[in-house]
Amino acid sequence: MRLKVCLVPHGQGTNEMAHVWIECGTGEQILRWLAYVSCSRLAYIKGDTPQLYIPQSVLSMDGQILDVDTVLNELYEDGDSLYVEFSSGPEAFKARWEGRPNTPPFQWGDEGMVGPSEHEWMDELDLKSYGIDKLVNEDLVAQNPAALEQDLAATKDVLRQYAGGLQAIWKYYESQGSNDPRDLDKMFLDQFRSTMLDSHITNDNYKSSAIDECFSRAQEVTTGQKESTKRREAATALGLPEFFIALVFVANGKYAMGLEGPAWGYAELS
């Protein structure tokens, strides 16, 4: 199946900015996937950063907003066309379709918002289970035992601060290459390597082999030997949480204190 996706800025009707043809195989993917891939393709064509093109809705050619969790081959056949609206985000799919559940209203308490968080998945991310705690500077912990938890919390805050842009980068690069629907939301080694090389991470002191090592380390869960072994055998790609973990390993390997000189780098992991 091959579909024509007409890309339009959100809120500007059907005034097409560009269109792309997307190969969809047998069409077992969902519209959400098609929207992200199409926006990533547009960013590539325009030579812009992916976070400038965040999908907001998928529309039929008569302007009806569609449920983005619908399977492609349930609605379309080879050669059909549809619209994808985009904006600079940061939130995706703000336009509501018929039947979409309403977001619970915000509730505020003494310490801020009460209720579901858009970063709930990150709040549940256990940095210690990936061995991130072992990256915290030992001298800092020796001087202040509380520094371990403080630095881990600060590291997660940094990831949370830049989560929107990092997710867009992950989606852009993981969508390159394979059209196999089974590879959706998976970043393989060559894609991770491309992400890092395009970011100019490597130099004489930080080789591309270190990037590969970070990719492998991010797949290892250390909350038990049985679980760790199972994870290493099953995983050949990074999901979004593992991508964030891999970035922490890369940052530590690149910018840790003393790697390029006695007074160079950062003592804090965050």
C-alpha positions as CSV (number, residue, x, y, z in Angstrom):
1,M,0.0,0.0,0.0
2,R,1.2,3.5,-0.9
3,L,-0.6,6.6,0.4
4,K,-0.4,10.2,-0.6
5,V,-0.2,12.5,2.5
6,C,-1.0,16.2,2.1
7,L,0.7,18.2,4.8
8,V,-0.9,21.4,6.0
9,P,-0.2,23.8,8.8
10,H,-2.7,23.4,11.7
11,G,-5.6,25.8,11.6
12,Q,-5.1,26.9,7.9
13,G,-7.7,24.7,6.3
14,T,-6.6,22.4,3.5
15,N,-4.0,24.8,2.0
16,E,-1.4,22.1,1.3
17,M,2.3,23.0,2.0
18,A,3.6,19.8,0.5
19,H,2.7,16.2,0.0
20,V,4.7,13.0,0.5
21,W,4.1,9.4,-0.7
22,I,4.5,6.9,2.2
23,E,5.0,3.2,1.6
24,C,2.9,1.3,4.1
25,G,3.3,-2.3,3.2
26,T,0.1,-4.2,3.9
27,G,-1.3,-1.2,5.8
28,E,-1.3,-2.8,9.2
29,Q,0.0,0.4,10.8
30,I,-2.2,3.0,12.4
31,L,-2.9,6.6,11.3
32,R,-0.8,7.9,14.2
33,W,2.3,6.2,12.8
34,L,1.5,7.6,9.3
35,A,1.2,11.1,10.7
36,Y,4.6,11.0,12.5
37,V,6.4,9.5,9.5
38,S,4.9,12.0,7.2
39,C,5.9,14.9,9.4
40,S,9.4,13.5,9.8
41,R,9.6,13.2,6.0
42,L,8.6,16.9,5.6
43,A,11.2,18.0,8.1
44,Y,13.8,16.1,6.1
45,I,12.6,17.6,2.8
46,K,12.7,21.1,4.3
47,G,16.0,20.6,6.0
48,D,14.5,21.6,9.3
49,T,14.5,20.1,12.8
50,P,11.8,17.5,13.4
51,Q,10.3,19.3,16.4
52,L,9.0,22.0,14.0
53,Y,6.6,19.5,12.5
54,I,4.5,17.8,15.2
55,P,1.2,16.1,14.0
56,Q,-2.0,17.6,15.3
57,S,-4.7,15.7,13.4
58,V,-5.3,13.3,10.5
59,L,-8.2,14.3,8.2
60,S,-10.0,12.6,5.3
61,M,-10.1,14.5,2.0
62,D,-13.5,15.9,2.9
63,G,-12.0,17.5,6.1
64,Q,-13.3,15.0,8.7
65,I,-10.9,14.5,11.7
66,L,-10.1,10.8,12.0
67,D,-9.3,8.6,14.9
68,V,-5.5,8.3,14.8
69,D,-5.6,4.8,16.3
70,T,-7.5,3.4,13.2
71,V,-5.6,0.8,11.1
72,L,-4.7,2.1,7.7
73,N,-6.2,-0.7,5.6
74,E,-9.5,-0.3,7.4
75,L,-10.0,3.1,5.7
76,Y,-7.7,3.3,2.7
77,E,-6.6,1.5,-0.4
78,D,-3.4,1.8,-2.4
79,G,-3.1,5.3,-4.0
80,D,-5.6,7.0,-1.7
81,S,-5.0,10.5,-0.2
82,L,-5.5,12.1,3.2
83,Y,-4.4,15.2,5.1
84,V,-2.1,15.6,8.1
85,E,-2.1,18.8,10.0
86,F,1.0,19.8,11.9
87,S,2.4,22.6,14.1
88,S,5.5,23.3,16.2
89,G,3.9,21.5,19.1
90,P,5.1,20.6,21.7
91,E,1.9,18.5,22.3
92,A,0.8,16.2,19.5
93,F,-2.8,15.5,18.3
94,K,-4.4,18.4,20.1
95,A,-7.3,18.4,17.6
96,R,-10.1,16.1,18.9
97,W,-11.9,13.5,16.9
98,E,-15.4,12.1,17.5
99,G,-15.3,9.6,20.3
100,R,-12.0,10.7,21.8
101,P,-12.1,10.8,25.6
102,N,-11.9,14.2,27.2
103,T,-8.8,15.0,29.1
104,P,-9.6,15.3,32.8
105,P,-9.6,18.9,34.0
106,F,-6.5,20.2,35.7
107,Q,-6.7,20.3,39.5
108,W,-4.3,22.4,41.5
109,G,-3.1,21.9,45.0
110,D,-0.5,23.6,47.3
111,E,2.4,22.0,45.4
112,G,1.0,22.5,41.8
113,M,-1.0,20.4,39.5
114,V,-2.8,17.3,40.8
115,G,-3.6,14.5,38.4
116,P,-2.1,12.7,35.4
117,S,1.3,14.1,34.1
118,E,2.3,14.0,30.5
119,H,5.7,12.8,31.8
120,E,4.2,10.0,33.9
121,W,6.2,7.4,32.0
122,M,9.4,9.3,32.9
123,D,8.4,9.6,36.5
124,E,8.2,5.9,36.7
125,L,11.6,5.4,34.9
126,D,14.0,3.8,37.4
127,L,17.5,5.1,36.6
128,K,19.0,2.7,39.1
129,S,17.7,-0.3,37.3
130,Y,19.8,0.7,34.3
131,G,22.9,1.2,36.4
132,I,22.8,5.0,36.1
133,D,23.5,5.4,39.9
134,K,27.0,3.9,39.2
135,L,27.8,7.0,37.0
136,V,27.4,9.4,39.9
137,N,30.8,10.9,40.9
138,E,32.1,8.9,43.9
139,D,33.9,11.9,45.4
140,L,30.6,13.8,45.6
141,V,29.0,10.9,47.4
142,A,31.9,10.6,49.7
143,Q,31.6,14.2,50.7
144,N,27.8,14.1,50.9
145,P,25.9,10.7,51.0
146,A,22.7,12.4,49.9
147,A,24.4,13.5,46.7
148,L,23.6,10.2,45.0
149,E,19.8,10.7,45.2
150,Q,20.1,14.4,44.6
151,D,22.1,13.9,41.4
152,L,19.8,11.2,40.1
153,A,16.8,13.4,40.7
154,A,18.5,16.3,39.0
155,T,19.3,14.1,36.0
156,K,15.7,13.1,35.6
157,D,14.7,16.7,35.8
158,V,17.0,17.6,32.9
159,L,15.5,14.7,30.8
160,R,12.0,15.9,31.7
161,Q,12.9,19.5,30.7
162,Y,14.0,18.5,27.2
163,A,11.6,15.5,26.8
164,G,9.6,17.0,24.0
165,G,12.5,17.8,21.7
166,L,14.2,14.5,22.5
167,Q,11.1,12.5,21.7
168,A,10.8,14.3,18.4
169,I,14.4,13.5,17.6
170,W,13.9,9.8,18.6
171,K,10.8,9.6,16.4
172,Y,12.5,11.2,13.4
173,Y,15.5,8.8,13.4
174,E,13.6,5.7,14.4
175,S,11.3,6.2,11.5
176,Q,14.2,6.1,9.0
177,G,14.8,2.9,7.1
178,S,12.5,0.0,7.6
179,N,8.9,0.1,6.6
180,D,8.1,-3.1,8.6
181,P,5.3,-2.3,11.0
182,R,6.9,-4.5,13.5
183,D,9.8,-2.0,13.7
184,L,7.4,0.9,14.8
185,D,8.7,2.8,17.8
186,K,12.0,0.9,17.8
187,M,15.4,2.5,17.3
188,F,18.1,0.1,16.0
189,L,21.8,0.6,16.4
190,D,22.4,2.1,13.0
191,Q,19.6,4.7,13.7
192,F,21.1,5.5,17.1
193,R,24.5,5.9,15.6
194,S,23.2,8.3,13.0
195,T,21.5,10.3,15.7
196,M,24.7,10.7,17.6
197,L,26.9,11.3,14.6
198,D,24.5,14.0,13.2
199,S,24.8,15.6,16.7
200,H,28.6,15.8,16.3
201,I,29.2,13.9,19.5
202,T,32.3,12.0,18.4
203,N,35.8,13.4,18.5
204,D,39.4,12.1,19.0
205,N,38.6,11.4,22.6
206,Y,35.1,10.0,22.1
207,K,35.0,7.4,19.3
208,S,32.0,6.0,17.5
209,S,32.6,2.6,19.3
210,A,31.7,4.4,22.5
211,I,28.3,5.2,21.0
212,D,27.7,1.5,20.2
213,E,28.6,0.6,23.8
214,C,26.1,3.1,25.2
215,F,23.4,1.5,22.9
216,S,24.2,-1.9,24.4
217,R,24.3,-0.7,28.0
218,A,20.9,0.9,27.7
219,Q,19.4,-2.5,26.9
220,E,20.6,-4.0,30.2
221,V,18.2,-3.9,33.1
222,T,20.0,-4.7,36.4
223,T,17.2,-5.4,38.8
224,G,18.0,-9.1,38.9
225,Q,20.2,-11.5,36.9
226,K,17.2,-13.4,35.4
227,E,15.6,-10.1,34.2
228,S,18.8,-8.7,32.9
229,T,19.6,-11.8,30.9
230,K,16.2,-11.9,29.4
231,R,16.4,-8.3,28.4
232,R,19.8,-8.7,26.7
233,E,18.6,-11.7,24.7
234,A,15.3,-10.1,23.7
235,A,16.3,-6.5,22.9
236,T,18.0,-5.5,19.7
237,A,16.5,-2.0,19.7
238,L,15.8,0.9,22.0
239,G,12.3,2.0,23.0
240,L,11.8,5.6,24.1
241,P,12.8,5.1,27.7
242,E,15.9,3.2,26.7
243,F,16.8,6.0,24.3
244,F,16.8,8.4,27.2
245,I,19.0,6.1,29.2
246,A,21.4,5.8,26.3
247,L,21.7,9.6,26.2
248,V,22.7,9.6,29.8
249,F,25.5,7.1,29.1
250,V,26.6,9.2,26.2
251,A,26.6,12.4,28.2
252,N,28.6,10.8,31.0
253,G,31.1,9.3,28.6
254,K,31.6,12.5,26.8
255,Y,31.5,15.2,29.5
256,A,32.5,13.5,32.8
257,M,35.1,15.2,34.9
258,G,38.7,14.6,33.9
259,L,38.1,12.8,30.6
260,E,39.9,15.4,28.5
261,G,42.0,17.0,31.2
262,P,42.2,17.4,35.0
263,A,40.0,20.5,35.1
264,W,37.7,19.6,32.2
265,G,34.2,18.3,32.5
266,Y,31.4,18.2,35.0
267,A,31.4,16.5,38.4
268,E,27.6,16.2,38.5
269,L,25.9,13.7,36.3
270,S,23.0,16.1,35.7
